């Protein structure tokens, strides 16, 4: 029986930073919030591209990806400078976070470029593909999930254009993007989506601050807890950035149905038998996050059932802390993402030992 509440105690560094932050916006409708947050995210990404010298290290190319209903999804590839397209590289499909409401193509430029630049320097070059799936409130569940799957198919159908290796395609994401990653990988593994099952097996997945269980579907998770009062939904109910009230706000926009057995919505509710054989999985989990426990429960479930896992916790930090670049743990965050891709490509063996890394 688990108790991960020790990870919720805020760090001194976060306490000091939080005092300098403006209060969260109030009385803004979702459209105004989207405009504000997307603008801020794009500005951060643009500044990082310049300040970190990333622009000179990657070649970017834009594409239009047709979704199953014909909607043109924006996509962008990031490739190490100087490597010809004829050199087939592993492909990492990146799905952004933002509660299914926020995020743009440009908001992910720095994140994707860091992965490419880091791994190129370590002689593990990859091409990253960033897809701008559709968002709420205009689009509801399961449209974003379907868009992610359609982008995965597009990658496989355009490997020559991307300079990609179809036997080494990985998927990963942040928050909502990690949720869709876990769903996509599980659906391919179980064969519940025949078209996904026909593609080469996903080589690995990177789940950063993942949500894994939909609203009204959390009951199966409680069996893992030593005491329901120790749940991350309790100890981090009022956490900064993503308190439970904001999670509920995002979920209302998504308009899901509370079906615990829907594994597209609830990959975290998969059984031991269902997860056996999943590809190597990296987890990056914030300690002061209502979503903390479902990430750790899923990590342990995979570990206990023969899946190679690499599990990292950022103690005392809230969901989305990495947007505050002055925090010392941001460097580890970037490293966990990039090296999660590298680690999966190294064909790691399962250890069966559930180990949480905090440094």
VOTIMAR-846283 format. One record per residue (C-alpha): residue number from 0; residue in one letter; x, y, z. Coordinates in Angstrom, 1 decimal. Layout:
BEGIN
@resi NUM; resn A; X X; Y Y; Z Z
...
//
This chain:
BEGIN
@resi 0; resn X; X 0.0; Y 0.0; Z 0.0
@resi 1; resn X; X 1.5; Y 3.3; Z -1.1
@resi 2; resn X; X 2.1; Y 6.7; Z 0.5
@resi 3; resn X; X 3.8; Y 9.2; Z -1.6
@resi 4; resn X; X 2.8; Y 12.3; Z 0.4
@resi 5; resn X; X 6.4; Y 13.0; Z 1.4
@resi 6; resn X; X 7.0; Y 14.3; Z -2.0
@resi 7; resn X; X 4.4; Y 17.1; Z -1.6
@resi 8; resn X; X 6.4; Y 19.2; Z 0.9
@resi 9; resn X; X 7.3; Y 22.4; Z -1.0
@resi 10; resn X; X 11.0; Y 23.2; Z -1.5
@resi 11; resn X; X 12.5; Y 26.3; Z -0.1
@resi 12; resn X; X 13.4; Y 27.4; Z -3.6
@resi 13; resn X; X 9.8; Y 27.1; Z -4.7
@resi 14; resn X; X 8.5; Y 28.9; Z -1.6
@resi 15; resn X; X 10.8; Y 31.8; Z -2.4
@resi 16; resn X; X 9.9; Y 31.9; Z -6.1
@resi 17; resn X; X 6.1; Y 31.7; Z -5.4
@resi 18; resn X; X 6.3; Y 34.9; Z -3.4
@resi 19; resn X; X 7.4; Y 36.7; Z -6.5
@resi 20; resn X; X 4.7; Y 35.4; Z -8.8
@resi 21; resn X; X 1.5; Y 37.3; Z -9.7
@resi 22; resn X; X -1.8; Y 35.9; Z -8.7
@resi 23; resn X; X -3.5; Y 33.6; Z -11.2
@resi 24; resn X; X -5.9; Y 35.4; Z -13.5
@resi 25; resn X; X -9.6; Y 35.5; Z -12.5
@resi 26; resn X; X -12.8; Y 36.4; Z -14.4
@resi 27; resn X; X -11.4; Y 35.5; Z -17.8
@resi 28; resn X; X -13.3; Y 33.2; Z -20.1
@resi 29; resn X; X -11.6; Y 30.2; Z -21.7
@resi 30; resn X; X -10.9; Y 32.1; Z -24.9
@resi 31; resn X; X -9.1; Y 34.9; Z -23.1
@resi 32; resn X; X -7.2; Y 32.4; Z -21.0
@resi 33; resn X; X -6.1; Y 30.6; Z -24.1
@resi 34; resn X; X -4.9; Y 33.7; Z -25.8
@resi 35; resn X; X -3.0; Y 34.9; Z -22.7
@resi 36; resn X; X -1.3; Y 31.5; Z -21.9
@resi 37; resn X; X -0.5; Y 30.7; Z -25.5
@resi 38; resn X; X 1.1; Y 34.1; Z -26.0
@resi 39; resn X; X 3.2; Y 33.7; Z -22.9
@resi 40; resn X; X 4.3; Y 30.2; Z -23.9
@resi 41; resn X; X 5.3; Y 31.3; Z -27.3
@resi 42; resn X; X 7.3; Y 34.2; Z -25.9
@resi 43; resn X; X 9.2; Y 31.9; Z -23.5
@resi 44; resn X; X 9.9; Y 29.5; Z -26.3
@resi 45; resn X; X 11.2; Y 32.2; Z -28.7
@resi 46; resn X; X 13.4; Y 33.7; Z -26.0
@resi 47; resn X; X 14.9; Y 30.3; Z -25.2
@resi 48; resn X; X 15.6; Y 29.5; Z -28.8
@resi 49; resn X; X 17.7; Y 32.7; Z -28.9
@resi 50; resn X; X 19.2; Y 32.6; Z -25.4
@resi 51; resn X; X 20.2; Y 29.0; Z -25.5
@resi 52; resn X; X 21.5; Y 29.1; Z -29.1
@resi 53; resn X; X 19.0; Y 26.5; Z -30.2
@resi 54; resn X; X 18.2; Y 28.1; Z -33.6
@resi 55; resn X; X 21.6; Y 27.3; Z -35.0
@resi 56; resn X; X 21.5; Y 23.6; Z -33.9
@resi 57; resn X; X 18.2; Y 22.5; Z -35.5
@resi 58; resn X; X 16.6; Y 22.6; Z -38.9
@resi 59; resn X; X 12.8; Y 23.1; Z -38.7
@resi 60; resn X; X 10.3; Y 22.2; Z -41.3
@resi 61; resn X; X 6.5; Y 22.7; Z -41.2
@resi 62; resn X; X 3.8; Y 20.3; Z -42.5
@resi 63; resn X; X 0.1; Y 19.9; Z -42.8
@resi 64; resn X; X -1.2; Y 16.6; Z -41.4
@resi 65; resn X; X -4.7; Y 15.5; Z -42.4
@resi 66; resn X; X -6.8; Y 14.2; Z -39.5
@resi 67; resn X; X -9.3; Y 11.4; Z -40.1
@resi 68; resn X; X -12.1; Y 14.0; Z -40.7
@resi 69; resn X; X -9.9; Y 16.0; Z -43.1
@resi 70; resn X; X -9.0; Y 18.7; Z -40.7
@resi 71; resn X; X -5.4; Y 20.0; Z -41.4
@resi 72; resn X; X -3.3; Y 19.6; Z -38.3
@resi 73; resn X; X -0.1; Y 21.7; Z -38.0
@resi 74; resn X; X 3.1; Y 19.8; Z -37.5
@resi 75; resn X; X 6.8; Y 20.7; Z -37.3
@resi 76; resn X; X 9.9; Y 18.6; Z -37.5
@resi 77; resn X; X 13.2; Y 19.4; Z -35.8
@resi 78; resn X; X 16.4; Y 17.8; Z -37.1
@resi 79; resn X; X 20.0; Y 18.2; Z -36.2
@resi 80; resn X; X 21.8; Y 20.8; Z -38.4
@resi 81; resn X; X 24.1; Y 19.2; Z -40.9
@resi 82; resn X; X 22.6; Y 15.7; Z -41.1
@resi 83; resn X; X 21.1; Y 14.9; Z -44.6
@resi 84; resn X; X 17.5; Y 13.7; Z -44.9
@resi 85; resn X; X 19.0; Y 10.5; Z -46.4
@resi 86; resn X; X 20.3; Y 9.6; Z -42.9
@resi 87; resn X; X 17.4; Y 7.8; Z -41.3
@resi 88; resn X; X 17.1; Y 8.8; Z -37.6
@resi 89; resn X; X 14.8; Y 7.6; Z -34.8
@resi 90; resn X; X 11.7; Y 9.7; Z -34.6
@resi 91; resn X; X 10.2; Y 11.2; Z -31.4
@resi 92; resn X; X 6.6; Y 12.3; Z -31.7
@resi 93; resn X; X 6.0; Y 15.1; Z -29.1
@resi 94; resn X; X 2.5; Y 15.9; Z -27.7
@resi 95; resn X; X 2.3; Y 19.1; Z -25.8
@resi 96; resn X; X 0.6; Y 19.8; Z -22.5
@resi 97; resn X; X -2.0; Y 22.5; Z -21.6
@resi 98; resn X; X -5.1; Y 20.8; Z -20.2
@resi 99; resn X; X -6.3; Y 20.1; Z -23.8
@resi 100; resn X; X -7.0; Y 23.8; Z -24.1
@resi 101; resn X; X -3.6; Y 25.5; Z -24.3
@resi 102; resn X; X -0.6; Y 25.1; Z -26.6
@resi 103; resn X; X 0.5; Y 25.9; Z -30.1
@resi 104; resn X; X 3.1; Y 24.7; Z -32.5
@resi 105; resn X; X 5.5; Y 27.5; Z -31.7
@resi 106; resn X; X 5.0; Y 27.1; Z -27.9
@resi 107; resn X; X 7.0; Y 23.8; Z -28.2
@resi 108; resn X; X 9.9; Y 25.0; Z -30.3
@resi 109; resn X; X 12.4; Y 25.2; Z -27.4
@resi 110; resn X; X 11.3; Y 21.9; Z -25.8
@resi 111; resn X; X 11.7; Y 20.0; Z -29.1
@resi 112; resn X; X 14.9; Y 21.7; Z -30.0
@resi 113; resn X; X 16.5; Y 20.9; Z -26.7
@resi 114; resn X; X 15.9; Y 17.2; Z -27.2
@resi 115; resn X; X 17.4; Y 17.3; Z -30.7
@resi 116; resn X; X 20.4; Y 19.4; Z -29.6
@resi 117; resn X; X 21.1; Y 17.4; Z -26.5
@resi 118; resn X; X 21.0; Y 14.0; Z -28.2
@resi 119; resn X; X 23.0; Y 15.2; Z -31.2
@resi 120; resn X; X 25.8; Y 16.2; Z -28.9
@resi 121; resn X; X 25.7; Y 12.7; Z -27.4
@resi 122; resn X; X 25.8; Y 10.9; Z -30.7
@resi 123; resn X; X 22.2; Y 9.7; Z -30.5
@resi 124; resn X; X 20.7; Y 12.0; Z -33.1
@resi 125; resn X; X 16.9; Y 12.0; Z -33.5
@resi 126; resn X; X 14.3; Y 13.9; Z -35.4
@resi 127; resn X; X 11.4; Y 15.3; Z -33.3
@resi 128; resn X; X 7.9; Y 15.8; Z -34.7
@resi 129; resn X; X 5.6; Y 18.2; Z -32.9
@resi 130; resn X; X 1.9; Y 18.1; Z -33.7
@resi 131; resn X; X -0.6; Y 20.7; Z -32.8
@resi 132; resn X; X -3.6; Y 18.5; Z -32.0
@resi 133; resn X; X -7.0; Y 20.2; Z -31.6
@resi 134; resn X; X -8.2; Y 21.8; Z -28.3
@resi 135; resn X; X -11.2; Y 22.4; Z -26.2
@resi 136; resn X; X -13.6; Y 24.1; Z -26.0
@resi 137; resn X; X -14.1; Y 23.8; Z -29.7
@resi 138; resn X; X -13.3; Y 20.1; Z -29.8
@resi 139; resn X; X -14.2; Y 17.4; Z -27.2
@resi 140; resn X; X -13.0; Y 14.0; Z -26.2
@resi 141; resn X; X -11.8; Y 11.9; Z -28.1
@resi 142; resn X; X -10.8; Y 14.3; Z -30.9
@resi 143; resn X; X -7.3; Y 15.2; Z -29.4
@resi 144; resn X; X -6.6; Y 11.5; Z -28.9
@resi 145; resn X; X -7.6; Y 10.7; Z -32.5
@resi 146; resn X; X -5.5; Y 13.6; Z -33.7
@resi 147; resn X; X -2.5; Y 12.1; Z -31.9
@resi 148; resn X; X -3.1; Y 8.7; Z -33.5
@resi 149; resn X; X -3.5; Y 10.3; Z -36.9
@resi 150; resn X; X -0.2; Y 12.1; Z -36.4
@resi 151; resn X; X 1.5; Y 8.8; Z -35.5
@resi 152; resn X; X 0.2; Y 7.3; Z -38.8
@resi 153; resn X; X 1.4; Y 10.3; Z -40.7
@resi 154; resn X; X 4.9; Y 10.0; Z -39.3
@resi 155; resn X; X 5.0; Y 6.4; Z -40.5
@resi 156; resn X; X 3.7; Y 7.4; Z -44.0
@resi 157; resn X; X 6.2; Y 10.2; Z -44.4
@resi 158; resn X; X 9.4; Y 8.6; Z -43.1
@resi 159; resn X; X 11.4; Y 9.3; Z -46.3
@resi 160; resn X; X 10.4; Y 13.0; Z -46.1
@resi 161; resn X; X 11.3; Y 13.2; Z -42.4
@resi 162; resn X; X 14.5; Y 11.2; Z -42.7
@resi 163; resn X; X 13.0; Y 8.8; Z -40.1
@resi 164; resn X; X 13.6; Y 5.2; Z -39.1
@resi 165; resn X; X 10.2; Y 3.5; Z -38.9
@resi 166; resn X; X 11.5; Y 0.8; Z -36.6
@resi 167; resn X; X 12.5; Y 3.4; Z -34.0
@resi 168; resn X; X 9.5; Y 5.6; Z -33.5
@resi 169; resn X; X 8.9; Y 6.8; Z -29.9
@resi 170; resn X; X 6.1; Y 8.9; Z -28.5
@resi 171; resn X; X 6.1; Y 11.2; Z -25.5
@resi 172; resn X; X 4.5; Y 14.3; Z -24.0
@resi 173; resn X; X 3.8; Y 16.6; Z -21.1
@resi 174; resn X; X 0.7; Y 16.4; Z -19.0
@resi 175; resn X; X -2.2; Y 16.1; Z -21.4
@resi 176; resn X; X 0.3; Y 15.0; Z -24.0
@resi 177; resn X; X 1.6; Y 12.3; Z -21.8
@resi 178; resn X; X -2.0; Y 11.1; Z -21.2
@resi 179; resn X; X -2.5; Y 10.7; Z -24.9
@resi 180; resn X; X 0.9; Y 9.1; Z -25.3
@resi 181; resn X; X 0.0; Y 6.4; Z -22.7
@resi 182; resn X; X -3.4; Y 5.8; Z -24.4
@resi 183; resn X; X -1.8; Y 5.5; Z -27.9
@resi 184; resn X; X 0.9; Y 3.2; Z -26.7
@resi 185; resn X; X -1.5; Y 1.0; Z -24.8
@resi 186; resn X; X -4.0; Y 0.9; Z -27.7
@resi 187; resn X; X -1.3; Y -0.3; Z -30.1
@resi 188; resn X; X 0.0; Y -2.9; Z -27.6
@resi 189; resn X; X -3.5; Y -4.3; Z -26.9
@resi 190; resn X; X -4.6; Y -4.2; Z -30.6
@resi 191; resn X; X -7.7; Y -2.3; Z -29.7
@resi 192; resn X; X -7.0; Y -0.1; Z -32.7
@resi 193; resn X; X -6.3; Y -2.4; Z -35.7
@resi 194; resn X; X -4.6; Y 0.3; Z -37.7
@resi 195; resn X; X -2.2; Y 1.2; Z -34.9
@resi 196; resn X; X -1.4; Y -2.5; Z -34.3
@resi 197; resn X; X -0.3; Y -2.8; Z -38.0
@resi 198; resn X; X 2.5; Y -0.3; Z -37.4
@resi 199; resn X; X 5.9; Y -1.2; Z -36.0
@resi 200; resn X; X 5.8; Y -1.3; Z -32.3
@resi 201; resn X; X 6.4; Y 2.0; Z -30.5
@resi 202; resn X; X 10.0; Y 1.9; Z -29.3
@resi 203; resn X; X 9.5; Y 3.8; Z -26.1
@resi 204; resn X; X 7.3; Y 6.4; Z -24.3
@resi 205; resn X; X 8.2; Y 9.4; Z -22.2
@resi 206; resn X; X 5.5; Y 10.5; Z -19.8
@resi 207; resn X; X 6.2; Y 13.8; Z -18.1
@resi 208; resn X; X 3.7; Y 14.9; Z -15.3
@resi 209; resn X; X 1.1; Y 12.6; Z -16.8
@resi 210; resn X; X -2.6; Y 12.5; Z -16.2
@resi 211; resn X; X -3.7; Y 8.9; Z -16.7
@resi 212; resn X; X -7.3; Y 8.7; Z -15.3
@resi 213; resn X; X -10.3; Y 10.7; Z -16.4
@resi 214; resn X; X -12.9; Y 12.4; Z -14.2
@resi 215; resn X; X -15.2; Y 10.0; Z -12.3
@resi 216; resn X; X -12.9; Y 7.1; Z -13.1
@resi 217; resn X; X -10.5; Y 7.3; Z -10.2
@resi 218; resn X; X -12.0; Y 4.7; Z -7.9
@resi 219; resn X; X -9.7; Y 1.8; Z -9.1
@resi 220; resn X; X -6.7; Y 3.9; Z -8.2
@resi 221; resn X; X -7.7; Y 4.0; Z -4.5
@resi 222; resn X; X -6.8; Y 0.4; Z -4.0
@resi 223; resn X; X -3.1; Y 1.3; Z -4.3
@resi 224; resn X; X -3.2; Y 3.8; Z -1.4
@resi 225; resn X; X -2.3; Y 3.1; Z 2.2
@resi 226; resn X; X -5.1; Y 5.6; Z 3.2
@resi 227; resn X; X -7.3; Y 7.7; Z 0.8
@resi 228; resn X; X -6.5; Y 10.7; Z 3.0
@resi 229; resn X; X -2.9; Y 10.4; Z 1.7
@resi 230; resn X; X -4.0; Y 10.9; Z -1.9
@resi 231; resn X; X -2.2; Y 13.5; Z -4.0
@resi 232; resn X; X -5.7; Y 14.8; Z -4.7
@resi 233; resn X; X -5.8; Y 15.6; Z -1.0
@resi 234; resn X; X -2.3; Y 16.7; Z -0.1
@resi 235; resn X; X -2.0; Y 18.8; Z -3.3
@resi 236; resn X; X -5.6; Y 19.9; Z -3.6
@resi 237; resn X; X -4.6; Y 23.5; Z -3.5
@resi 238; resn X; X -1.2; Y 23.2; Z -5.2
@resi 239; resn X; X 0.1; Y 26.1; Z -7.3
@resi 240; resn X; X -0.4; Y 26.1; Z -11.1
@resi 241; resn X; X -2.7; Y 23.1; Z -11.2
@resi 242; resn X; X -4.9; Y 22.9; Z -8.2
@resi 243; resn X; X -7.8; Y 20.4; Z -8.3
@resi 244; resn X; X -10.3; Y 23.2; Z -9.2
@resi 245; resn X; X -8.3; Y 23.9; Z -12.4
@resi 246; resn X; X -8.2; Y 20.2; Z -13.3
@resi 247; resn X; X -11.9; Y 20.1; Z -13.0
@resi 248; resn X; X -12.2; Y 23.2; Z -15.2
@resi 249; resn X; X -10.2; Y 21.5; Z -17.9
@resi 250; resn X; X -12.1; Y 18.3; Z -17.6
@resi 251; resn X; X -15.5; Y 20.0; Z -17.9
@resi 252; resn X; X -14.4; Y 21.4; Z -21.2
@resi 253; resn X; X -13.3; Y 18.0; Z -22.5
@resi 254; resn X; X -16.8; Y 16.5; Z -21.7
@resi 255; resn X; X -15.8; Y 13.0; Z -21.0
@resi 256; resn X; X -18.1; Y 10.2; Z -19.7
@resi 257; resn X; X -17.1; Y 8.5; Z -16.4
@resi 258; resn X; X -16.5; Y 5.0; Z -17.8
@resi 259; resn X; X -13.7; Y 3.4; Z -15.7
@resi 260; resn X; X -13.2; Y 0.7; Z -18.3
@resi 261; resn X; X -12.5; Y 3.1; Z -21.2
@resi 262; resn X; X -8.7; Y 2.6; Z -21.6
@resi 263; resn X; X -8.4; Y 5.4; Z -24.1
@resi 264; resn X; X -9.5; Y 7.8; Z -21.3
@resi 265; resn X; X -8.0; Y 5.8; Z -18.5
@resi 266; resn X; X -4.7; Y 4.1; Z -19.4
@resi 267; resn X; X -3.9; Y 4.3; Z -15.7
@resi 268; resn X; X -6.7; Y 1.8; Z -15.0
@resi 269; resn X; X -5.1; Y -0.9; Z -17.1
@resi 270; resn X; X -4.6; Y -4.3; Z -15.5
@resi 271; resn X; X -1.3; Y -6.1; Z -14.9
@resi 272; resn X; X -2.0; Y -8.4; Z -17.8
@resi 273; resn X; X -2.8; Y -5.5; Z -20.1
@resi 274; resn X; X 0.5; Y -3.6; Z -19.5
@resi 275; resn X; X 2.8; Y -6.6; Z -19.9
@resi 276; resn X; X 4.9; Y -6.1; Z -23.0
@resi 277; resn X; X 4.7; Y -2.3; Z -23.1
@resi 278; resn X; X 7.8; Y -0.6; Z -24.4
@resi 279; resn X; X 10.4; Y 1.1; Z -22.1
@resi 280; resn X; X 8.8; Y 4.0; Z -20.3
@resi 281; resn X; X 10.3; Y 7.1; Z -18.7
@resi 282; resn X; X 8.3; Y 9.0; Z -16.0
@resi 283; resn X; X 8.9; Y 12.5; Z -14.8
@resi 284; resn X; X 6.5; Y 13.3; Z -11.9
@resi 285; resn X; X 6.1; Y 16.5; Z -9.9
@resi 286; resn X; X 5.8; Y 15.8; Z -6.1
@resi 287; resn X; X 3.3; Y 18.6; Z -5.3
@resi 288; resn X; X 0.9; Y 17.7; Z -8.1
@resi 289; resn X; X -2.7; Y 16.2; Z -7.7
@resi 290; resn X; X -1.7; Y 13.9; Z -10.6
@resi 291; resn X; X 1.4; Y 12.6; Z -8.8
@resi 292; resn X; X -0.1; Y 9.4; Z -7.5
@resi 293; resn X; X -1.6; Y 8.1; Z -10.7
@resi 294; resn X; X 1.7; Y 8.6; Z -12.4
@resi 295; resn X; X 3.6; Y 6.6; Z -9.7
@resi 296; resn X; X 0.9; Y 3.9; Z -9.5
@resi 297; resn X; X 1.2; Y 3.4; Z -13.3
@resi 298; resn X; X 5.0; Y 3.4; Z -13.1
@resi 299; resn X; X 4.9; Y 0.7; Z -10.4
@resi 300; resn X; X 2.4; Y -1.3; Z -12.3
@resi 301; resn X; X 4.6; Y -1.4; Z -15.3
@resi 302; resn X; X 7.7; Y -2.1; Z -13.3
@resi 303; resn X; X 6.1; Y -5.0; Z -11.5
@resi 304; resn X; X 5.0; Y -6.5; Z -14.8
@resi 305; resn X; X 8.2; Y -6.7; Z -16.7
@resi 306; resn X; X 8.3; Y -3.3; Z -18.4
@resi 307; resn X; X 11.6; Y -1.4; Z -18.3
@resi 308; resn X; X 10.9; Y 1.8; Z -16.5
@resi 309; resn X; X 12.9; Y 4.9; Z -15.5
@resi 310; resn X; X 11.1; Y 6.8; Z -12.8
@resi 311; resn X; X 12.0; Y 10.4; Z -11.7
@resi 312; resn X; X 10.2; Y 12.5; Z -9.1
@resi 313; resn X; X 10.7; Y 16.3; Z -8.6
@resi 314; resn X; X 10.0; Y 16.6; Z -4.8
@resi 315; resn X; X 8.1; Y 19.6; Z -3.6
@resi 316; resn X; X 7.5; Y 21.1; Z -7.0
@resi 317; resn X; X 4.1; Y 21.6; Z -8.6
@resi 318; resn X; X 2.7; Y 20.5; Z -11.9
@resi 319; resn X; X 4.2; Y 22.7; Z -14.6
@resi 320; resn X; X 7.0; Y 24.0; Z -12.5
@resi 321; resn X; X 9.4; Y 23.8; Z -15.5
@resi 322; resn X; X 8.0; Y 27.0; Z -17.0
@resi 323; resn X; X 9.9; Y 28.9; Z -14.4
@resi 324; resn X; X 13.4; Y 28.5; Z -15.9
@resi 325; resn X; X 15.2; Y 29.9; Z -12.8
@resi 326; resn X; X 14.4; Y 26.8; Z -10.8
@resi 327; resn X; X 17.4; Y 24.5; Z -10.5
@resi 328; resn X; X 15.3; Y 21.4; Z -11.2
@resi 329; resn X; X 14.5; Y 22.7; Z -14.7
@resi 330; resn X; X 17.9; Y 21.3; Z -16.0
@resi 331; resn X; X 17.0; Y 17.9; Z -14.6
@resi 332; resn X; X 13.6; Y 18.1; Z -16.2
@resi 333; resn X; X 15.2; Y 18.7; Z -19.6
@resi 334; resn X; X 17.6; Y 15.9; Z -19.1
@resi 335; resn X; X 14.9; Y 13.4; Z -18.1
@resi 336; resn X; X 13.0; Y 14.2; Z -21.3
@resi 337; resn X; X 15.9; Y 14.0; Z -23.7
@resi 338; resn X; X 17.6; Y 11.0; Z -22.0
@resi 339; resn X; X 14.2; Y 9.2; Z -21.8
@resi 340; resn X; X 14.3; Y 9.0; Z -25.6
@resi 341; resn X; X 18.0; Y 8.0; Z -25.5
@resi 342; resn X; X 17.4; Y 5.4; Z -22.8
@resi 343; resn X; X 14.5; Y 3.7; Z -24.7
@resi 344; resn X; X 16.7; Y 3.5; Z -27.8
@resi 345; resn X; X 19.4; Y 1.7; Z -25.8
@resi 346; resn X; X 17.1; Y -1.4; Z -25.5
@resi 347; resn X; X 17.1; Y -1.4; Z -21.7
@resi 348; resn X; X 16.2; Y -4.5; Z -19.8
@resi 349; resn X; X 13.5; Y -4.7; Z -17.1
@resi 350; resn X; X 14.8; Y -4.8; Z -13.6
@resi 351; resn X; X 11.5; Y -5.6; Z -11.7
@resi 352; resn X; X 12.7; Y -3.1; Z -9.1
@resi 353; resn X; X 10.6; Y 0.0; Z -8.5
@resi 354; resn X; X 13.1; Y 2.7; Z -7.9
@resi 355; resn X; X 12.2; Y 6.4; Z -7.7
@resi 356; resn X; X 15.0; Y 8.8; Z -8.6
@resi 357; resn X; X 14.9; Y 12.2; Z -6.9
@resi 358; resn X; X 18.2; Y 13.6; Z -8.1
//
